[in-house]
Amino acid sequence: DVAIARDLRRMGDSHDPDDPHFAAFKAATLKRYGAARVEDLPVNYKGLLALEGERLTAALFDRYAAESFAVQARQNAVVAGASAISPAIALRSLSMAAAGTDLSGHRRFLEQAERYRYALVQRLNRMQAEGVAYADDTATDAGADRRKRVDAANWRAMPDFAFRPAGPGTLARAALPGLAVVLLWLTAASALLAFATYRLGARR
């Protein structure tokens, strides 16, 4: 997306020493730890950069995701309005809401997955910041790769993703609008059937 790419460029480049945001971040980090150089920090500065970069980009993507969901919600409202002229649309809305596969359910899954992804990435970045020395992280000698490795226990401690679906009460409330429209259609159909039956009986 062009707008996202534009905002990412405006956000800054952690690899550019002259970038205003990350230059300020570096200065604030050195001041916080009372260090003169990143090499003197008690943590790996590359890991701190990764933490900050992920925080910024995740916030940007969250904002665009929220805007996208708002647009989709407005579109769904238009479609829901069309259920007044089509019982199929009303029935579709009812079944999707009851099954948790409507826009709300879709958003619920994506937001939980994103929170898991963000926590996982930041956990990895924190490992780099706290578990890998800056000198090793920037080294290029033959044994550098081995020194950059973290203990396998860190990977085993990674939690699995577990989706938490909406509860029965939430699903029932979401299905109520569609159910109301379907009932109106059934009532109208029953009334028309009764009227037609009456007319046929009267002709006899």
MODELLER restraints for C-alpha pairs under 7 A, 6 or more apart:
rsr = mdl.restraints
at = mdl.atoms
rsr.add(forms.Gaussian(group=physical.xy_distance, feature=features.Distance(at['CA:12:A'], at['CA:19:A']), mean=6.07, stdev=0.5))
rsr.add(forms.Gaussian(group=physical.xy_distance, feature=features.Distance(at['CA:12:A'], at['CA:21:A']), mean=6.27, stdev=0.5))
rsr.add(forms.Gaussian(group=physical.xy_distance, feature=features.Distance(at['CA:13:A'], at['CA:19:A']), mean=6.17, stdev=0.5))
rsr.add(forms.Gaussian(group=physical.xy_distance, feature=features.Distance(at['CA:14:A'], at['CA:22:A']), mean=5.71, stdev=0.5))
rsr.add(forms.Gaussian(group=physical.xy_distance, feature=features.Distance(at['CA:14:A'], at['CA:49:A']), mean=6.76, stdev=0.5))
rsr.add(forms.Gaussian(group=physical.xy_distance, feature=features.Distance(at['CA:17:A'], at['CA:23:A']), mean=6.23, stdev=0.5))
rsr.add(forms.Gaussian(group=physical.xy_distance, feature=features.Distance(at['CA:30:A'], at['CA:36:A']), mean=6.27, stdev=0.5))
rsr.add(forms.Gaussian(group=physical.xy_distance, feature=features.Distance(at['CA:30:A'], at['CA:37:A']), mean=6.88, stdev=0.5))
rsr.add(forms.Gaussian(group=physical.xy_distance, feature=features.Distance(at['CA:30:A'], at['CA:38:A']), mean=6.92, stdev=0.5))
rsr.add(forms.Gaussian(group=physical.xy_distance, feature=features.Distance(at['CA:33:A'], at['CA:41:A']), mean=6.72, stdev=0.5))
rsr.add(forms.Gaussian(group=physical.xy_distance, feature=features.Distance(at['CA:35:A'], at['CA:41:A']), mean=6.01, stdev=0.5))
rsr.add(forms.Gaussian(group=physical.xy_distance, feature=features.Distance(at['CA:38:A'], at['CA:45:A']), mean=6.10, stdev=0.5))
rsr.add(forms.Gaussian(group=physical.xy_distance, feature=features.Distance(at['CA:39:A'], at['CA:134:A']), mean=6.64, stdev=0.5))
rsr.add(forms.Gaussian(group=physical.xy_distance, feature=features.Distance(at['CA:43:A'], at['CA:129:A']), mean=5.47, stdev=0.5))
rsr.add(forms.Gaussian(group=physical.xy_distance, feature=features.Distance(at['CA:43:A'], at['CA:130:A']), mean=5.49, stdev=0.5))
rsr.add(forms.Gaussian(group=physical.xy_distance, feature=features.Distance(at['CA:43:A'], at['CA:133:A']), mean=6.99, stdev=0.5))
rsr.add(forms.Gaussian(group=physical.xy_distance, feature=features.Distance(at['CA:44:A'], at['CA:128:A']), mean=6.74, stdev=0.5))
rsr.add(forms.Gaussian(group=physical.xy_distance, feature=features.Distance(at['CA:44:A'], at['CA:129:A']), mean=4.32, stdev=0.5))
rsr.add(forms.Gaussian(group=physical.xy_distance, feature=features.Distance(at['CA:44:A'], at['CA:130:A']), mean=6.33, stdev=0.5))
rsr.add(forms.Gaussian(group=physical.xy_distance, feature=features.Distance(at['CA:44:A'], at['CA:132:A']), mean=6.51, stdev=0.5))
rsr.add(forms.Gaussian(group=physical.xy_distance, feature=features.Distance(at['CA:44:A'], at['CA:133:A']), mean=5.54, stdev=0.5))
rsr.add(forms.Gaussian(group=physical.xy_distance, feature=features.Distance(at['CA:44:A'], at['CA:134:A']), mean=4.54, stdev=0.5))
rsr.add(forms.Gaussian(group=physical.xy_distance, feature=features.Distance(at['CA:45:A'], at['CA:129:A']), mean=6.49, stdev=0.5))
rsr.add(forms.Gaussian(group=physical.xy_distance, feature=features.Distance(at['CA:45:A'], at['CA:134:A']), mean=6.52, stdev=0.5))
rsr.add(forms.Gaussian(group=physical.xy_distance, feature=features.Distance(at['CA:46:A'], at['CA:129:A']), mean=6.72, stdev=0.5))
rsr.add(forms.Gaussian(group=physical.xy_distance, feature=features.Distance(at['CA:47:A'], at['CA:125:A']), mean=5.27, stdev=0.5))
rsr.add(forms.Gaussian(group=physical.xy_distance, feature=features.Distance(at['CA:47:A'], at['CA:126:A']), mean=6.26, stdev=0.5))
rsr.add(forms.Gaussian(group=physical.xy_distance, feature=features.Distance(at['CA:47:A'], at['CA:128:A']), mean=4.90, stdev=0.5))
rsr.add(forms.Gaussian(group=physical.xy_distance, feature=features.Distance(at['CA:47:A'], at['CA:129:A']), mean=3.91, stdev=0.5))
rsr.add(forms.Gaussian(group=physical.xy_distance, feature=features.Distance(at['CA:48:A'], at['CA:129:A']), mean=5.77, stdev=0.5))
rsr.add(forms.Gaussian(group=physical.xy_distance, feature=features.Distance(at['CA:50:A'], at['CA:125:A']), mean=5.89, stdev=0.5))
rsr.add(forms.Gaussian(group=physical.xy_distance, feature=features.Distance(at['CA:51:A'], at['CA:122:A']), mean=5.99, stdev=0.5))
rsr.add(forms.Gaussian(group=physical.xy_distance, feature=features.Distance(at['CA:51:A'], at['CA:125:A']), mean=5.69, stdev=0.5))
rsr.add(forms.Gaussian(group=physical.xy_distance, feature=features.Distance(at['CA:83:A'], at['CA:89:A']), mean=5.03, stdev=0.5))
rsr.add(forms.Gaussian(group=physical.xy_distance, feature=features.Distance(at['CA:83:A'], at['CA:90:A']), mean=4.87, stdev=0.5))
rsr.add(forms.Gaussian(group=physical.xy_distance, feature=features.Distance(at['CA:87:A'], at['CA:182:A']), mean=6.46, stdev=0.5))
rsr.add(forms.Gaussian(group=physical.xy_distance, feature=features.Distance(at['CA:87:A'], at['CA:185:A']), mean=6.51, stdev=0.5))
rsr.add(forms.Gaussian(group=physical.xy_distance, feature=features.Distance(at['CA:90:A'], at['CA:178:A']), mean=5.30, stdev=0.5))
rsr.add(forms.Gaussian(group=physical.xy_distance, feature=features.Distance(at['CA:90:A'], at['CA:181:A']), mean=6.15, stdev=0.5))
rsr.add(forms.Gaussian(group=physical.xy_distance, feature=features.Distance(at['CA:90:A'], at['CA:182:A']), mean=5.90, stdev=0.5))
rsr.add(forms.Gaussian(group=physical.xy_distance, feature=features.Distance(at['CA:91:A'], at['CA:178:A']), mean=6.66, stdev=0.5))
rsr.add(forms.Gaussian(group=physical.xy_distance, feature=features.Distance(at['CA:91:A'], at['CA:182:A']), mean=6.31, stdev=0.5))
rsr.add(forms.Gaussian(group=physical.xy_distance, feature=features.Distance(at['CA:93:A'], at['CA:178:A']), mean=5.61, stdev=0.5))
rsr.add(forms.Gaussian(group=physical.xy_distance, feature=features.Distance(at['CA:94:A'], at['CA:175:A']), mean=5.15, stdev=0.5))
rsr.add(forms.Gaussian(group=physical.xy_distance, feature=features.Distance(at['CA:94:A'], at['CA:178:A']), mean=4.43, stdev=0.5))
rsr.add(forms.Gaussian(group=physical.xy_distance, feature=features.Distance(at['CA:94:A'], at['CA:179:A']), mean=5.79, stdev=0.5))
rsr.add(forms.Gaussian(group=physical.xy_distance, feature=features.Distance(at['CA:96:A'], at['CA:102:A']), mean=4.97, stdev=0.5))
rsr.add(forms.Gaussian(group=physical.xy_distance, feature=features.Distance(at['CA:97:A'], at['CA:171:A']), mean=6.27, stdev=0.5))
rsr.add(forms.Gaussian(group=physical.xy_distance, feature=features.Distance(at['CA:97:A'], at['CA:174:A']), mean=5.60, stdev=0.5))
rsr.add(forms.Gaussian(group=physical.xy_distance, feature=features.Distance(at['CA:97:A'], at['CA:175:A']), mean=4.95, stdev=0.5))
rsr.add(forms.Gaussian(group=physical.xy_distance, feature=features.Distance(at['CA:98:A'], at['CA:171:A']), mean=5.27, stdev=0.5))
rsr.add(forms.Gaussian(group=physical.xy_distance, feature=features.Distance(at['CA:98:A'], at['CA:172:A']), mean=6.29, stdev=0.5))
rsr.add(forms.Gaussian(group=physical.xy_distance, feature=features.Distance(at['CA:98:A'], at['CA:175:A']), mean=5.31, stdev=0.5))
rsr.add(forms.Gaussian(group=physical.xy_distance, feature=features.Distance(at['CA:100:A'], at['CA:171:A']), mean=6.39, stdev=0.5))
rsr.add(forms.Gaussian(group=physical.xy_distance, feature=features.Distance(at['CA:109:A'], at['CA:163:A']), mean=6.78, stdev=0.5))
rsr.add(forms.Gaussian(group=physical.xy_distance, feature=features.Distance(at['CA:112:A'], at['CA:163:A']), mean=6.85, stdev=0.5))
rsr.add(forms.Gaussian(group=physical.xy_distance, feature=features.Distance(at['CA:116:A'], at['CA:161:A']), mean=6.62, stdev=0.5))
rsr.add(forms.Gaussian(group=physical.xy_distance, feature=features.Distance(at['CA:131:A'], at['CA:150:A']), mean=6.64, stdev=0.5))
rsr.add(forms.Gaussian(group=physical.xy_distance, feature=features.Distance(at['CA:132:A'], at['CA:148:A']), mean=5.70, stdev=0.5))
rsr.add(forms.Gaussian(group=physical.xy_distance, feature=features.Distance(at['CA:136:A'], at['CA:144:A']), mean=5.91, stdev=0.5))
rsr.add(forms.Gaussian(group=physical.xy_distance, feature=features.Distance(at['CA:136:A'], at['CA:147:A']), mean=6.28, stdev=0.5))
rsr.add(forms.Gaussian(group=physical.xy_distance, feature=features.Distance(at['CA:136:A'], at['CA:148:A']), mean=6.17, stdev=0.5))
rsr.add(forms.Gaussian(group=physical.xy_distance, feature=features.Distance(at['CA:137:A'], at['CA:148:A']), mean=6.09, stdev=0.5))
